[in-house]
Amino acid sequence: MKAILFDCDGVLVNSEPTLAKVSANVMNARGIPAKPEDFLQYIGTGEDTYLGKVVEKYNGKYTSELKDTVYQEYITQGIKDLESFPGCEKMLNDMAQKGVTMAVASSADKIKLDANLSTLDFDAEKFAAIISGSDITRKKPWPDIYLLAAEKSNVEPEDCIVVEDAVAGIESGNRAGMVTIGFTSNLSAQALKEAGADYVVDTFFEMEEILEKLLKL
């Protein structure tokens, strides 16, 4: 193993509860009775599916204006509540210091991904590649985003470790032929194992131990 490819929402930043709350509030203001828990099953699939499927559930009409409003509220208000997970920034800095190739592969649109990464106490320029949903056509669970991240990082897919919190992300990493680590920030260990995760961890401290073994550090 030579590289780590991270999802962002729910992995590098604890953003999923905030995004679900903001999304539900925006929909409620439009007469769509969405609840934060409605979004759970669509984590990691990209905002068009994440928002669109919930709107569809309540027989509403999904528009680009609705998505733009969610982004505006999230970036101007929601982002103030974001934090990384305990041990995350330490692990990123440890891996960077050891010369490990790292990249980010998130189904989120670039505007949201950039906002999330700006909250980290870590220099994003140290990532070999930052791939967003804006860079691909087929979102997770298709393997495209992780294959592109590997290509941009100059590593072979079989040499990559994917860190994910969502079923779609685990499936994407597996389809790309990569080792997958499921992080239980939003889903249970059982759900991630059933999705096909090779390893499942509850904390970044556990994750760092597994990564060091896989990378033979």
C-alpha positions as CSV (number, residue, x, y, z in Angstrom):
1,M,0.0,0.0,0.0
2,K,1.3,3.4,-0.9
3,A,-1.5,6.0,-0.7
4,I,-4.6,7.0,1.4
5,L,-7.6,8.4,-0.3
6,F,-10.0,10.1,2.0
7,D,-13.7,11.0,1.7
8,C,-14.4,14.4,3.3
9,D,-17.9,14.7,4.8
10,G,-18.1,12.4,7.8
11,V,-14.4,11.5,7.6
12,L,-12.2,14.6,7.6
13,V,-14.9,16.9,9.0
14,N,-18.0,16.1,11.1
15,S,-20.3,17.8,8.6
16,E,-23.1,15.3,8.0
17,P,-25.4,16.3,10.9
18,T,-25.0,20.0,10.0
19,L,-25.7,19.4,6.3
20,A,-28.8,17.3,7.0
21,K,-30.1,20.0,9.4
22,V,-29.5,22.8,6.9
23,S,-31.0,20.8,4.0
24,A,-34.1,20.0,6.0
25,N,-34.6,23.6,7.1
26,V,-34.3,24.9,3.5
27,M,-36.8,22.3,2.4
28,N,-39.2,23.0,5.3
29,A,-39.2,26.7,4.2
30,R,-40.5,25.5,0.8
31,G,-43.2,23.4,2.3
32,I,-41.3,20.1,2.0
33,P,-41.6,18.3,5.4
34,A,-38.1,16.8,5.3
35,K,-36.4,15.6,8.5
36,P,-32.6,15.3,9.0
37,E,-32.8,11.6,9.2
38,D,-34.2,11.4,5.7
39,F,-30.8,12.1,4.3
40,L,-28.9,9.3,6.0
41,Q,-29.2,6.7,3.3
42,Y,-28.0,9.1,0.6
43,I,-24.7,10.1,2.3
44,G,-21.8,10.0,-0.1
45,T,-23.9,10.0,-3.3
46,G,-23.4,13.7,-4.2
47,E,-25.8,16.6,-3.5
48,D,-28.1,16.1,-6.5
49,T,-29.0,12.6,-5.2
50,Y,-28.7,13.5,-1.6
51,L,-31.2,16.4,-1.9
52,G,-33.2,15.2,-4.9
53,K,-34.2,11.9,-3.5
54,V,-35.6,13.5,-0.3
55,V,-37.5,16.1,-2.3
56,E,-38.8,13.2,-4.4
57,K,-39.9,11.3,-1.3
58,Y,-42.3,14.2,-0.4
59,N,-43.4,14.7,-4.0
60,G,-41.6,18.0,-4.3
61,K,-39.7,19.5,-7.2
62,Y,-35.9,19.5,-7.0
63,T,-34.3,22.6,-8.6
64,S,-30.8,24.0,-8.8
65,E,-32.0,27.0,-6.9
66,L,-32.8,24.8,-3.9
67,K,-29.3,23.3,-4.0
68,D,-27.8,26.7,-4.3
69,T,-29.7,27.9,-1.3
70,V,-28.6,24.8,0.7
71,Y,-25.0,25.6,-0.2
72,Q,-25.4,29.3,0.7
73,E,-26.8,28.5,4.1
74,Y,-24.3,25.7,4.8
75,I,-21.3,27.8,3.8
76,T,-22.4,31.1,5.6
77,Q,-23.9,29.6,8.7
78,G,-23.5,25.8,9.0
79,I,-19.8,25.7,8.5
80,K,-19.3,27.7,11.8
81,D,-20.3,24.5,13.6
82,L,-17.9,22.2,11.8
83,E,-15.1,20.4,13.6
84,S,-12.8,17.6,12.6
85,F,-12.9,14.3,14.5
86,P,-10.6,13.8,17.5
87,G,-7.2,12.6,16.2
88,C,-7.9,13.5,12.5
89,E,-5.6,16.4,12.1
90,K,-2.9,14.7,14.1
91,M,-3.1,11.7,11.8
92,L,-3.0,13.8,8.7
93,N,0.1,15.7,9.9
94,D,1.8,12.4,11.0
95,M,1.2,10.8,7.6
96,A,2.4,13.9,5.8
97,Q,5.6,14.0,7.9
98,K,6.2,10.4,7.0
99,G,5.9,11.2,3.3
100,V,2.7,9.2,2.7
101,T,0.8,10.1,-0.4
102,M,-2.7,11.4,0.5
103,A,-5.7,12.6,-1.5
104,V,-9.3,13.6,-1.1
105,A,-12.1,12.1,-3.1
106,S,-15.5,13.6,-2.3
107,S,-18.8,13.4,-4.2
108,A,-19.6,16.9,-2.9
109,D,-19.5,19.8,-5.4
110,K,-16.2,21.7,-5.3
111,I,-17.7,24.8,-3.6
112,K,-18.7,22.7,-0.6
113,L,-15.6,20.6,-0.5
114,D,-13.3,23.6,-0.5
115,A,-15.3,25.1,2.4
116,N,-15.0,21.9,4.4
117,L,-11.3,21.6,3.9
118,S,-10.8,25.2,4.9
119,T,-11.9,24.3,8.4
120,L,-9.1,21.8,8.9
121,D,-5.9,22.6,10.8
122,F,-4.0,21.0,7.9
123,D,-2.5,22.4,4.8
124,A,-4.7,21.1,1.9
125,E,-1.8,21.7,-0.5
126,K,-0.2,18.6,1.0
127,F,-2.8,16.5,-0.6
128,A,-1.5,15.0,-3.9
129,A,-5.0,15.5,-5.4
130,I,-8.4,16.9,-4.4
131,I,-11.2,15.4,-6.4
132,S,-14.8,16.6,-6.1
133,G,-18.1,15.6,-7.5
134,S,-17.7,18.5,-10.0
135,D,-14.8,16.5,-11.6
136,I,-16.8,13.4,-12.5
137,T,-20.0,12.4,-14.1
138,R,-20.7,9.2,-12.3
139,K,-20.8,9.6,-8.6
140,K,-20.2,7.0,-5.9
141,P,-20.9,4.0,-5.8
142,W,-19.3,4.1,-9.2
143,P,-15.5,3.7,-8.9
144,D,-14.7,6.7,-11.1
145,I,-13.8,9.2,-8.4
146,Y,-11.3,6.9,-6.6
147,L,-9.7,5.8,-9.9
148,L,-9.3,9.5,-10.8
149,A,-7.8,10.3,-7.4
150,A,-5.3,7.5,-7.8
151,E,-4.4,8.6,-11.3
152,K,-3.9,12.2,-10.2
153,S,-1.8,11.0,-7.2
154,N,0.4,8.8,-9.6
155,V,-0.3,5.6,-7.8
156,E,-1.9,2.4,-8.9
157,P,-5.5,1.6,-7.7
158,E,-4.3,-1.6,-6.0
159,D,-1.8,0.4,-3.9
160,C,-4.5,2.7,-2.4
161,I,-6.4,2.6,0.8
162,V,-9.9,4.3,0.9
163,V,-11.3,5.8,4.1
164,E,-15.1,6.2,4.0
165,D,-18.1,6.6,6.2
166,A,-20.8,5.7,3.7
167,V,-22.1,2.6,2.0
168,A,-21.8,4.2,-1.4
169,G,-18.2,5.2,-0.7
170,I,-17.2,1.7,0.5
171,E,-18.7,0.2,-2.6
172,S,-16.9,2.8,-4.8
173,G,-13.6,1.9,-3.2
174,N,-14.2,-1.8,-3.6
175,R,-15.1,-1.4,-7.2
176,A,-11.9,0.5,-7.8
177,G,-10.0,-2.5,-6.5
178,M,-8.8,-0.7,-3.3
179,V,-8.6,-1.6,0.3
180,T,-11.4,0.0,2.2
181,I,-11.6,1.3,5.8
182,G,-15.1,2.2,7.1
183,F,-15.3,4.9,9.8
184,T,-18.4,4.7,12.0
185,S,-19.2,8.4,12.2
186,N,-22.6,8.0,10.7
187,L,-23.3,4.3,10.2
188,S,-22.9,1.2,12.3
189,A,-20.0,-1.1,12.1
190,Q,-22.3,-3.8,10.8
191,A,-23.7,-1.6,8.0
192,L,-20.1,-0.8,6.9
193,K,-19.1,-4.4,7.0
194,E,-22.1,-5.5,5.1
195,A,-21.2,-2.8,2.5
196,G,-17.9,-4.7,2.1
197,A,-15.4,-2.7,4.2
198,D,-12.1,-4.5,4.7
199,Y,-11.6,-2.8,8.1
200,V,-14.0,-0.8,10.4
201,V,-12.9,1.7,13.0
202,D,-14.6,3.9,15.5
203,T,-11.8,6.4,16.0
204,F,-8.9,8.0,14.1
205,F,-6.6,6.6,16.7
206,E,-7.6,3.0,15.6
207,M,-7.4,4.1,12.0
208,E,-3.9,5.4,12.3
209,E,-2.8,2.1,13.8
210,I,-4.3,0.1,10.8
211,L,-2.9,2.6,8.3
212,E,0.6,2.2,9.7
213,K,0.4,-1.6,9.4
214,L,-1.0,-1.5,5.8
215,L,1.6,1.1,4.8
216,K,4.3,-0.7,6.6
217,L,5.5,2.5,8.4
